[in-house]
């Protein structure tokens, strides 16, 4: 009987210790997020990542990059990414798709397929 009580006490104490909530949060996530939104002045590359939302509600991370070679855009959604260099102000294209950035919206055109993204609110 003493062994059962002792075992129950050890389990309860270990569960209590392992389940304590940290108020500090996950600082690695915040650090990574802040680094993506900052300019890398040493390498001559600056990048800004913002969240956009499609008409169907799906989310995409859009990164605007500016380097010595020129400007480019990368869009990541559902573990897939497309990227393209800027051809003229606000228009990026690569292979068979075109990305147009105008105000707070992005339009991706590939053949007859058109995907419209709007900047997520609350950033």
N, CA, C and O atoms as a MOPAC input file, in Angstrom:
PM7 MOZYME 1SCF
protein

 N      0.81400 1    -1.18400 1     0.00000 1
 C      0.00000 1     0.00000 1     0.00000 1
 C      0.86900 1     1.26500 1     0.00000 1
 O      0.57500 1     2.23500 1    -0.69800 1
 N      1.96900 1     1.23100 1     0.81500 1
 C      2.86600 1     2.37700 1     0.86100 1
 C      3.52300 1     2.60500 1    -0.49800 1
 O      3.74000 1     3.74700 1    -0.90100 1
 N      3.84000 1     1.52100 1    -1.20300 1
 C      4.47200 1     1.64300 1    -2.51600 1
 C      3.51900 1     2.31400 1    -3.50100 1
 O      3.95200 1     3.12600 1    -4.31800 1
 N      2.25200 1     1.99400 1    -3.43900 1
 C      1.27600 1     2.58200 1    -4.35800 1
 C      1.13500 1     4.08200 1    -4.08700 1
 O      1.09500 1     4.88400 1    -5.02100 1
 N      1.06100 1     4.45700 1    -2.80900 1
 C      0.94600 1     5.87600 1    -2.45200 1
 C      2.21000 1     6.61700 1    -2.87000 1
 O      2.13900 1     7.71900 1    -3.41500 1
 N      3.37100 1     6.00500 1    -2.61200 1
 C      4.64300 1     6.61600 1    -2.99600 1
 C      4.70800 1     6.79400 1    -4.52000 1
 O      5.11800 1     7.85200 1    -4.99700 1
 N      4.30800 1     5.77300 1    -5.28300 1
 C      4.32800 1     5.82400 1    -6.74300 1
 C      3.36700 1     6.89900 1    -7.25300 1
 O      3.70400 1     7.64600 1    -8.17200 1
 N      2.18100 1     6.97900 1    -6.66500 1
 C      1.20400 1     7.99100 1    -7.07000 1
 C      1.72700 1     9.39300 1    -6.79200 1
 O      1.51800 1    10.30100 1    -7.59600 1
 N      2.40800 1     9.58000 1    -5.66000 1
 C      2.96900 1    10.88100 1    -5.31200 1
 C      4.06200 1    11.27700 1    -6.29700 1
 O      4.11400 1    12.42800 1    -6.73000 1
 N      4.92100 1    10.35100 1    -6.64900 1
 C      6.00700 1    10.62100 1    -7.60500 1
 C      5.42100 1    10.99000 1    -8.96500 1
 O      5.89700 1    11.92800 1    -9.60400 1
 N      4.40900 1    10.27500 1    -9.41100 1
 C      3.78900 1    10.56500 1   -10.71500 1
 C      3.13600 1    11.93700 1   -10.68700 1
 O      3.27800 1    12.71300 1   -11.63200 1
 N      2.41600 1    12.24300 1    -9.60100 1
 C      1.75100 1    13.54700 1    -9.49600 1
 C      2.76300 1    14.67800 1    -9.47500 1
 O      2.54700 1    15.70300 1   -10.12200 1
 N      3.85800 1    14.52000 1    -8.75300 1
 C      4.87800 1    15.56500 1    -8.69100 1
 C      5.57600 1    15.75300 1   -10.04100 1
 O      5.83000 1    16.88000 1   -10.46500 1
 N      5.87900 1    14.65100 1   -10.70100 1
 C      6.55700 1    14.77400 1   -12.00100 1
 C      5.62200 1    15.39100 1   -13.04100 1
 O      6.06900 1    16.15500 1   -13.89600 1
 N      4.32400 1    15.06400 1   -12.97400 1
 C      3.37200 1    15.67900 1   -13.89700 1
 C      3.25100 1    17.16900 1   -13.61500 1
 O      3.13700 1    17.97200 1   -14.54100 1
 N      3.27500 1    17.53200 1   -12.36300 1
 C      3.16500 1    18.94100 1   -11.98300 1
 C      4.38600 1    19.72500 1   -12.47000 1
 O      4.24600 1    20.84400 1   -12.96300 1
 N      5.55300 1    19.15800 1   -12.33800 1
 C      6.78100 1    19.82700 1   -12.76100 1
 C      6.83000 1    19.93800 1   -14.27900 1
 O      7.20200 1    20.98700 1   -14.80500 1
 N      6.46100 1    18.87400 1   -14.99400 1
 C      6.56000 1    18.89400 1   -16.45100 1
 C      5.46900 1    19.72200 1   -17.10500 1
 O      5.62700 1    20.11200 1   -18.26200 1
 N      4.37600 1    20.00500 1   -16.42500 1
 C      3.27200 1    20.74400 1   -17.01600 1
 C      3.23100 1    22.20700 1   -16.62500 1
 O      2.26100 1    22.89700 1   -16.93900 1
 N      4.25400 1    22.69700 1   -15.95000 1
 C      4.25700 1    24.10600 1   -15.57900 1
 C      4.36700 1    24.94700 1   -16.83300 1
 O      5.18300 1    24.67800 1   -17.71500 1
 N      3.53000 1    25.97100 1   -16.89800 1
 C      3.51400 1    26.84200 1   -18.06100 1
 C      4.55700 1    27.93900 1   -17.89500 1
 O      4.63500 1    28.59200 1   -16.85500 1
 N      5.33800 1    28.12300 1   -18.91900 1
 C      6.34200 1    29.17800 1   -18.89700 1
 C      5.71200 1    30.46800 1   -19.40600 1
 O      5.03400 1    30.46200 1   -20.43400 1
 N      5.92600 1    31.54800 1   -18.71200 1
 C      5.38900 1    32.83400 1   -19.15300 1
 C      6.29000 1    33.49200 1   -20.18400 1
 O      5.90300 1    34.48000 1   -20.80800 1
 N      7.48700 1    32.95300 1   -20.36700 1
 C      8.41800 1    33.54600 1   -21.32600 1
 C      8.00900 1    33.26500 1   -22.76400 1
 O      8.35300 1    34.03000 1   -23.66500 1
 N      7.27000 1    32.16300 1   -22.99300 1
 C      6.86900 1    31.81600 1   -24.34600 1
 C      8.02300 1    31.19100 1   -25.10700 1
 O      9.07700 1    30.90900 1   -24.53700 1
 N      7.82100 1    30.98400 1   -26.36400 1
 C      8.84000 1    30.41000 1   -27.22000 1
 C      9.59800 1    31.55000 1   -27.89000 1
 O      9.18600 1    32.05800 1   -28.93300 1
 N     10.69200 1    31.93800 1   -27.28800 1
 C     11.43300 1    33.09500 1   -27.79100 1
 C     12.08200 1    32.81900 1   -29.14100 1
 O     12.35300 1    33.76500 1   -29.88100 1
 N     12.34100 1    31.56700 1   -29.48900 1
 C     12.95000 1    31.26800 1   -30.78500 1
 C     12.03500 1    31.63900 1   -31.93700 1
 O     12.50600 1    32.12200 1   -32.96600 1
 N     10.73900 1    31.42200 1   -31.78500 1
 C      9.80300 1    31.76100 1   -32.85100 1
 C      9.78300 1    33.26900 1   -33.07000 1
 O      9.82100 1    33.73200 1   -34.21000 1
 N      9.72200 1    34.03100 1   -31.98800 1
 C      9.69600 1    35.47900 1   -32.12500 1
 C     10.98200 1    36.01700 1   -32.72600 1
 O     10.95600 1    36.94000 1   -33.54000 1
 N     12.10500 1    35.44300 1   -32.32500 1
 C     13.38600 1    35.88000 1   -32.86800 1
 C     13.44900 1    35.62800 1   -34.36700 1
 O     13.88800 1    36.49400 1   -35.12400 1
 N     13.01500 1    34.45400 1   -34.80000 1
 C     13.03600 1    34.12800 1   -36.21900 1
 C     12.11800 1    35.04900 1   -37.00000 1
 O     12.47600 1    35.52800 1   -38.07600 1
 N     10.92400 1    35.29800 1   -36.45300 1
 C      9.97300 1    36.15800 1   -37.14100 1
 C     10.52100 1    37.56500 1   -37.28100 1
 O     10.39000 1    38.17500 1   -38.34200 1
 N     11.13000 1    38.09200 1   -36.23000 1
 C     11.68200 1    39.44100 1   -36.29700 1
 C     12.83700 1    39.52600 1   -37.28100 1
 O     13.00100 1    40.54300 1   -37.95500 1
 N     13.62500 1    38.49300 1   -37.37200 1
 C     14.76800 1    38.52200 1   -38.29600 1
 C     14.30900 1    38.55000 1   -39.74400 1
 O     14.97300 1    39.15800 1   -40.58300 1
 N     13.17400 1    37.89800 1   -40.06200 1
 C     12.70100 1    37.91100 1   -41.43700 1
 C     12.20100 1    39.28000 1   -41.84100 1
 O     12.21600 1    39.61700 1   -43.02500 1
 N     11.76000 1    40.07600 1   -40.88400 1
 C     11.22000 1    41.37800 1   -41.20900 1
 C     12.24800 1    42.49400 1   -41.11500 1
 O     11.90400 1    43.66200 1   -41.29000 1
 N     13.49000 1    42.16100 1   -40.84400 1
 C     14.52600 1    43.17500 1   -40.72000 1
 C     15.45000 1    43.15000 1   -41.93100 1
 O     15.56600 1    42.13900 1   -42.62400 1
 N     16.08400 1    44.24800 1   -42.16400 1
 C     17.03300 1    44.34000 1   -43.26500 1
 C     18.36400 1    43.72500 1   -42.86000 1
 O     18.81600 1    43.89300 1   -41.72800 1
 N     18.98500 1    43.01500 1   -43.79200 1
 C     20.31700 1    42.44000 1   -43.55500 1
 C     21.31800 1    43.37600 1   -44.19300 1
 O     21.74600 1    43.14600 1   -45.32400 1
 N     21.69200 1    44.41100 1   -43.50000 1
 C     22.50900 1    45.46800 1   -44.08400 1
 C     23.92800 1    45.01800 1   -44.40600 1
 O     24.55900 1    45.58100 1   -45.30100 1
 N     24.43900 1    44.02400 1   -43.70500 1
 C     25.80700 1    43.57000 1   -43.96800 1
 C     25.93500 1    42.94200 1   -45.35100 1
 O     26.95700 1    43.11500 1   -46.01600 1
 N     24.91600 1    42.22000 1   -45.78800 1
 C     24.99400 1    41.53100 1   -47.07100 1
 C     24.37400 1    42.34000 1   -48.20400 1
 O     24.42700 1    41.91400 1   -49.35800 1
 N     23.78900 1    43.48800 1   -47.90400 1
 C     23.16900 1    44.29400 1   -48.93900 1
 C     21.80200 1    43.79500 1   -49.34400 1
 O     21.27700 1    44.21500 1   -50.37500 1
 N     21.20800 1    42.90400 1   -48.55600 1
 C     19.90200 1    42.33900 1   -48.86100 1
 C     18.92200 1    42.77300 1   -47.78600 1
 O     19.20900 1    42.66700 1   -46.59300 1
 N     17.76600 1    43.26200 1   -48.21100 1
 C     16.70300 1    43.54000 1   -47.25100 1
 C     15.49000 1    42.71900 1   -47.64000 1
 O     15.22900 1    42.50500 1   -48.82300 1
 N     14.74200 1    42.25400 1   -46.63300 1
 C     13.57700 1    41.41800 1   -46.88900 1
 C     12.45600 1    41.79300 1   -45.94000 1
 O     12.69600 1    42.13000 1   -44.78100 1
 N     11.24500 1    41.73300 1   -46.43300 1
 C     10.06100 1    41.98700 1   -45.63500 1
 C      9.07300 1    40.86700 1   -45.89900 1
 O      8.67900 1    40.64500 1   -47.04400 1
 N      8.66300 1    40.15200 1   -44.84700 1
 C      7.70600 1    39.05800 1   -44.97900 1
 C      6.39500 1    39.47600 1   -44.34600 1
 O      6.36100 1    39.93900 1   -43.20600 1
 N      5.31100 1    39.30900 1   -45.09700 1
 C      3.97700 1    39.65800 1   -44.62000 1
 C      3.00700 1    38.53300 1   -44.95900 1
 O      3.21700 1    37.77000 1   -45.90200 1
 N      1.93100 1    38.44600 1   -44.16000 1
 C      0.93400 1    37.40000 1   -44.38000 1
 C     -0.19400 1    37.95400 1   -45.24600 1
 O     -0.70900 1    39.04700 1   -45.00700 1
 N     -0.55900 1    37.17600 1   -46.24700 1
 C     -1.66500 1    37.50600 1   -47.13600 1
 C     -2.68900 1    36.37700 1   -47.05700 1
 O     -2.36100 1    35.25400 1   -46.67300 1
 N     -3.93200 1    36.68600 1   -47.42300 1
 C     -5.01400 1    35.70400 1   -47.36900 1
 C     -5.68300 1    35.64700 1   -48.73700 1
 O     -5.95300 1    36.68000 1   -49.35000 1
 N     -5.95000 1    34.42100 1   -49.21400 1
 C     -6.62800 1    34.22300 1   -50.49100 1
 C     -8.13500 1    34.33800 1   -50.29800 1
 O     -8.62000 1    34.38700 1   -49.16700 1
 N     -8.87100 1    34.38200 1   -51.40100 1
 C    -10.32300 1    34.48900 1   -51.33900 1
 C    -10.96800 1    33.29000 1   -50.64400 1
 O    -12.03300 1    33.42100 1   -50.04200 1
 N    -10.32300 1    32.11700 1   -50.72600 1
 C    -10.87500 1    30.92400 1   -50.07600 1
 C    -10.48400 1    30.81800 1   -48.60200 1
 O    -10.84700 1    29.85100 1   -47.93100 1
 N     -9.74900 1    31.80500 1   -48.09900 1
 C     -9.37000 1    31.83100 1   -46.68900 1
 C     -8.00700 1    31.23400 1   -46.39100 1
 O     -7.54500 1    31.31900 1   -45.25300 1
 N     -7.35000 1    30.63500 1   -47.36800 1
 C     -6.02700 1    30.06300 1   -47.13100 1
 C     -5.00000 1    31.18500 1   -46.98000 1
 O     -5.16600 1    32.28200 1   -47.51400 1
 N     -3.95200 1    30.88400 1   -46.25000 1
 C     -2.94700 1    31.87400 1   -45.89200 1
 C     -1.67700 1    31.67000 1   -46.70900 1
 O     -1.34200 1    30.54800 1   -47.08800 1
 N     -0.97500 1    32.76700 1   -46.97200 1
 C      0.29400 1    32.71100 1   -47.70400 1
 C      1.25900 1    33.71500 1   -47.09400 1
 O      0.85900 1    34.80400 1   -46.68300 1
 N      2.52200 1    33.34500 1   -47.03900 1
 C      3.57100 1    34.26700 1   -46.59300 1
 C      4.25400 1    34.83000 1   -47.83100 1
 O      4.75300 1    34.08700 1   -48.67600 1
 N      4.26700 1    36.13500 1   -47.92000 1
 C      4.84500 1    36.81300 1   -49.07400 1
 C      6.08400 1    37.56200 1   -48.60800 1
 O      6.01900 1    38.36800 1   -47.68000 1
 N      7.21500 1    37.29200 1   -49.25800 1
 C      8.47600 1    37.93900 1   -48.91400 1
 C      8.92500 1    38.80700 1   -50.08300 1
 O      9.09500 1    38.33300 1   -51.20600 1
 N      9.11100 1    40.07800 1   -49.79200 1
 C      9.64600 1    41.02500 1   -50.76800 1
 C     11.12600 1    41.20600 1   -50.45000 1
 O     11.48700 1    41.55900 1   -49.32800 1
 N     11.98200 1    40.96100 1   -51.44700 1
 C     13.41700 1    41.07400 1   -51.23600 1
 C     13.98700 1    42.16700 1   -52.13700 1
 O     13.53600 1    42.38300 1   -53.26200 1
 N     14.98600 1    42.83900 1   -51.60100 1
 C     15.68300 1    43.87100 1   -52.34900 1
 C     17.17000 1    43.63700 1   -52.14900 1
 O     17.66000 1    43.68500 1   -51.02100 1
 N     17.88900 1    43.38500 1   -53.22800 1
 C     19.32600 1    43.13200 1   -53.13900 1
 C     20.05200 1    43.92600 1   -54.20800 1
 O     19.44200 1    44.68100 1   -54.96500 1
 N     21.34000 1    43.74700 1   -54.25700 1
 C     22.14300 1    44.43200 1   -55.26600 1
 C     21.77200 1    43.98600 1   -56.67800 1
 O     21.91800 1    44.75000 1   -57.63200 1
 N     21.29200 1    42.74800 1   -56.81300 1
 C     20.90200 1    42.22300 1   -58.13100 1
 C     19.52100 1    42.70200 1   -58.56000 1
 O     19.18000 1    42.59200 1   -59.73700 1
 N     18.71100 1    43.23300 1   -57.63200 1
 C     17.37200 1    43.70900 1   -57.96900 1
 C     16.34600 1    43.24400 1   -56.95200 1
 O     16.68800 1    42.68100 1   -55.91200 1
 N     15.08600 1    43.49100 1   -57.27100 1
 C     13.99000 1    43.11900 1   -56.38200 1
 C     13.40100 1    41.78400 1   -56.82100 1
 O     13.44600 1    41.41800 1   -57.99500 1
 N     12.83600 1    41.05400 1   -55.82700 1
 C     12.15900 1    39.79400 1   -56.13500 1
 C     11.06600 1    39.55600 1   -55.10600 1
 O     11.00500 1    40.22200 1   -54.07200 1
 N     10.20400 1    38.59200 1   -55.41000 1
 C      9.10500 1    38.23700 1   -54.52700 1
 C      9.07500 1    36.72300 1   -54.38500 1
 O      9.35800 1    35.99700 1   -55.33900 1
 N      8.73000 1    36.24900 1   -53.19200 1
 C      8.54100 1    34.82100 1   -52.93800 1
 C      7.21800 1    34.65200 1   -52.21300 1
 O      6.91900 1    35.38900 1   -51.27300 1
 N      6.43000 1    33.68600 1   -52.64800 1
 C      5.14100 1    33.41200 1   -52.02800 1
 C      5.13400 1    31.96000 1   -51.60400 1
 O      5.38100 1    31.06600 1   -52.41300 1
 N      4.84600 1    31.72300 1   -50.31200 1
 C      4.84600 1    30.37000 1   -49.76400 1
 C      3.47400 1    30.06500 1   -49.18200 1
 O      2.95900 1    30.81200 1   -48.35000 1
 N      2.88700 1    28.95400 1   -49.63000 1
 C      1.59600 1    28.49800 1   -49.13000 1
 C      1.52800 1    26.98600 1   -49.29600 1
 O      1.96100 1    26.44900 1   -50.31500 1
 N      0.98500 1    26.30200 1   -48.29700 1
 C      0.84000 1    24.83600 1   -48.33400 1
 C      2.15800 1    24.13500 1   -48.65400 1
 O      2.18600 1    23.18800 1   -49.44000 1
 N      3.23900 1    24.59700 1   -48.05100 1
 C      4.58100 1    24.02700 1   -48.24000 1
 C      5.04800 1    24.06600 1   -49.69300 1
 O      5.89200 1    23.26400 1   -50.09400 1
 N      4.51300 1    24.98000 1   -50.47200 1
 C      4.96700 1    25.19500 1   -51.84100 1
 C      5.35500 1    26.65900 1   -51.97000 1
 O      4.74800 1    27.53200 1   -51.34900 1
 N      6.38100 1    26.91800 1   -52.78700 1
 C      6.85400 1    28.27900 1   -52.93400 1
 C      7.07400 1    28.60300 1   -54.39800 1
 O      7.57300 1    27.78400 1   -55.17000 1
 N      6.68400 1    29.83000 1   -54.76400 1
 C      7.02900 1    30.36200 1   -56.07900 1
 C      7.79000 1    31.65800 1   -55.84600 1
 O      7.53900 1    32.36800 1   -54.87200 1
 N      8.69900 1    31.95600 1   -56.72400 1
 C      9.44900 1    33.20200 1   -56.61200 1
 C      9.72700 1    33.73400 1   -58.00800 1
 O      9.79800 1    32.98500 1   -58.98200 1
 N      9.88100 1    35.05100 1   -58.07500 1
 C     10.11200 1    35.67800 1   -59.36800 1
 C     10.82400 1    37.00800 1   -59.17200 1
 O     10.62000 1    37.68400 1   -58.16300 1
 N     11.66000 1    37.38300 1   -60.13400 1
 C     12.29600 1    38.70000 1   -60.08900 1
 C     11.32900 1    39.76600 1   -60.61100 1
 O     10.39700 1    39.47200 1   -61.35900 1
 N     11.57400 1    41.00200 1   -60.19800 1
 C     10.73300 1    42.10600 1   -60.65400 1
 C     11.13200 1    42.48700 1   -62.07800 1
 O     12.30800 1    42.70800 1   -62.36600 1
 N     10.13400 1    42.56100 1   -62.96700 1
 C     10.37600 1    42.94600 1   -64.35600 1
 C     10.17800 1    44.44500 1   -64.55600 1
 O     10.95100 1    45.10300 1   -65.25200 1
 N      9.12700 1    44.96700 1   -63.92900 1
 C      8.89500 1    46.41000 1   -63.89100 1
 C      8.18400 1    46.70400 1   -62.58400 1
 O      7.80400 1    45.77200 1   -61.87600 1
 N      7.99400 1    47.96500 1   -62.24300 1
 C      7.46100 1    48.36000 1   -60.93700 1
 C      6.18100 1    47.60000 1   -60.57800 1
 O      5.14100 1    47.78000 1   -61.21200 1
 N      6.27500 1    46.74700 1   -59.54900 1
 C      5.11400 1    46.01400 1   -59.04900 1
 C      4.74200 1    44.78200 1   -59.83700 1
 O      3.76700 1    44.11200 1   -59.49700 1
 N      5.48700 1    44.45800 1   -60.88500 1
 C      5.17400 1    43.28500 1   -61.71600 1
 C      6.36800 1    42.34200 1   -61.69300 1
 O      7.48300 1    42.70800 1   -62.06700 1
 N      6.10800 1    41.12200 1   -61.24700 1
 C      7.12900 1    40.08400 1   -61.16000 1
 C      6.70500 1    38.94700 1   -62.07500 1
 O      5.52000 1    38.62100 1   -62.14700 1
 N      7.65300 1    38.34100 1   -62.77300 1
 C      7.29100 1    37.20400 1   -63.62000 1
 C      8.46000 1    36.24500 1   -63.73900 1
 O      9.62900 1    36.62300 1   -63.67300 1
 N      8.09100 1    34.99900 1   -63.91600 1
 C      9.06700 1    33.93500 1   -64.04900 1
 C      8.37700 1    32.77400 1   -64.74100 1
 O      7.25500 1    32.41900 1   -64.37900 1
 N      9.01600 1    32.18700 1   -65.71300 1
 C      8.47200 1    31.05300 1   -66.45500 1
 C      7.09400 1    31.40500 1   -67.00500 1
 O      6.97400 1    32.31200 1   -67.82800 1
 N      6.05400 1    30.70200 1   -66.56200 1
 C      4.72500 1    30.91200 1   -67.14200 1
 C      3.74700 1    31.60500 1   -66.19900 1
 O      2.53800 1    31.53300 1   -66.42300 1
 N      4.22700 1    32.26900 1   -65.15700 1
 C      3.32000 1    32.97600 1   -64.26000 1
 C      3.75500 1    34.42600 1   -64.07100 1
 O      4.92200 1    34.78200 1   -64.23300 1
 N      2.76100 1    35.24800 1   -63.71900 1
 C      2.99800 1    36.66900 1   -63.47800 1
 C      2.37400 1    37.03200 1   -62.13500 1
 O      1.26800 1    36.59600 1   -61.81700 1
 N      3.08400 1    37.82600 1   -61.35800 1
 C      2.61700 1    38.28100 1   -60.04400 1
 C      2.58400 1    39.80300 1   -60.08100 1
 O      3.58800 1    40.45700 1   -60.36400 1
 N      1.40600 1    40.35300 1   -59.78700 1
 C      1.24700 1    41.80200 1   -59.78200 1
 C      0.93900 1    42.24300 1   -58.35800 1
 O     -0.02200 1    41.77400 1   -57.74900 1
 N      1.76300 1    43.15100 1   -57.82900 1
 C      1.58300 1    43.69400 1   -56.48800 1
 C      1.06500 1    45.11700 1   -56.62800 1
 O      1.73200 1    45.98700 1   -57.18700 1
 N     -0.15100 1    45.33800 1   -56.10200 1
 C     -0.75200 1    46.66700 1   -56.19100 1
 C     -1.42200 1    46.97300 1   -54.86100 1
 O     -2.33600 1    46.26300 1   -54.44300 1
 N     -0.96600 1    48.03100 1   -54.19400 1
 C     -1.46200 1    48.42400 1   -52.87800 1
 C     -1.35400 1    47.25300 1   -51.90700 1
 O     -0.25000 1    46.76700 1   -51.66200 1
 N     -2.47700 1    46.78300 1   -51.34400 1
 C     -2.45700 1    45.67500 1   -50.38700 1
 C     -2.95200 1    44.37800 1   -51.00200 1
 O     -3.43800 1    43.50300 1   -50.28600 1
 N     -2.83800 1    44.23800 1   -52.31400 1
 C     -3.30100 1    43.00900 1   -52.96600 1
 C     -2.25000 1    42.48500 1   -53.93100 1
 O     -1.43100 1    43.22900 1   -54.47000 1
 N     -2.30700 1    41.18500 1   -54.12500 1
 C     -1.40900 1    40.50600 1   -55.05500 1
 C     -2.25500 1    39.61600 1   -55.95000 1
 O     -3.13100 1    38.89600 1   -55.47000 1
 N     -1.99400 1    39.66600 1   -57.24700 1
 C     -2.69800 1    38.81500 1   -58.20000 1
 C     -1.67200 1    37.93100 1   -58.89000 1
 O     -0.70600 1    38.41900 1   -59.47700 1
 N     -1.89400 1    36.62000 1   -58.81000 1
 C     -1.01400 1    35.64400 1   -59.44900 1
 C     -1.76100 1    35.07500 1   -60.64800 1
 O     -2.87000 1    34.56000 1   -60.50600 1
 N     -1.15700 1    35.16800 1   -61.82600 1
 C     -1.78500 1    34.66600 1   -63.04300 1
 C     -0.87400 1    33.62200 1   -63.67700 1
 O      0.31200 1    33.85700 1   -63.90500 1
 N     -1.46700 1    32.45800 1   -63.95400 1
 C     -0.74400 1    31.39100 1   -64.65400 1
 C     -1.71700 1    30.77600 1   -65.64700 1
 O     -2.59300 1    29.99400 1   -65.27700 1
 N     -1.55300 1    31.14000 1   -66.90900 1
 C     -2.49800 1    30.68200 1   -67.92700 1
 C     -3.87700 1    31.25500 1   -67.64200 1
 O     -4.03800 1    32.47100 1   -67.53400 1
 N     -4.88400 1    30.37300 1   -67.51800 1
 C     -6.24700 1    30.80700 1   -67.20700 1
 C     -6.51300 1    30.86700 1   -65.70600 1
 O     -7.58800 1    31.29900 1   -65.28900 1
 N     -5.55500 1    30.44200 1   -64.89100 1
 C     -5.73200 1    30.44000 1   -63.43400 1
 C     -5.33300 1    31.79000 1   -62.85500 1
 O     -4.26000 1    32.31600 1   -63.15100 1
 N     -6.22300 1    32.34600 1   -62.01700 1
 C     -5.95900 1    33.61500 1   -61.35400 1
 C     -6.19500 1    33.43500 1   -59.86400 1
 O     -7.25800 1    32.96900 1   -59.45300 1
 N     -5.20600 1    33.80200 1   -59.04900 1
 C     -5.30800 1    33.73000 1   -57.59500 1
 C     -5.11200 1    35.14200 1   -57.06200 1
 O     -4.12600 1    35.81200 1   -57.37000 1
 N     -6.07800 1    35.57900 1   -56.25000 1
 C     -5.99400 1    36.92100 1   -55.67300 1
 C     -5.74100 1    36.80300 1   -54.18500 1
 O     -6.39800 1    36.02900 1   -53.48800 1
 N     -4.77500 1    37.58400 1   -53.70300 1
 C     -4.42400 1    37.61700 1   -52.29200 1
 C     -4.59400 1    39.03100 1   -51.77100 1
 O     -4.32000 1    40.00000 1   -52.48000 1
 N     -5.05000 1    39.14800 1   -50.52800 1
 C     -5.14200 1    40.44600 1   -49.86900 1
 C     -4.32000 1    40.40000 1   -48.60300 1
 O     -4.24900 1    39.36900 1   -47.93400 1
 N     -3.70300 1    41.51300 1   -48.27400 1
 C     -2.88100 1    41.60700 1   -47.06400 1
 C     -3.75400 1    41.33000 1   -45.84700 1
 O     -4.84800 1    41.87900 1   -45.72000 1
 N     -3.26200 1    40.47400 1   -44.95200 1
 C     -3.99500 1    40.13000 1   -43.74400 1
 C     -4.04600 1    41.32500 1   -42.81700 1
 O     -3.06100 1    42.05000 1   -42.67700 1
 N     -5.16000 1    41.53100 1   -42.19600 1
 C     -5.32900 1    42.66200 1   -41.27500 1
 C     -4.73400 1    42.31400 1   -39.93200 1
 O     -4.61500 1    41.14000 1   -39.58000 1
 N     -4.35700 1    43.34300 1   -39.17400 1
 C     -3.84700 1    43.14200 1   -37.83100 1
 C     -2.37200 1    42.83100 1   -37.76600 1
 O     -1.92500 1    42.23500 1   -36.78600 1
 N     -1.60600 1    43.20200 1   -38.74900 1
 C     -0.16900 1    42.92300 1   -38.71200 1
 C      0.55600 1    44.01400 1   -38.00500 1
 O      1.77900 1    43.95800 1   -37.87200 1

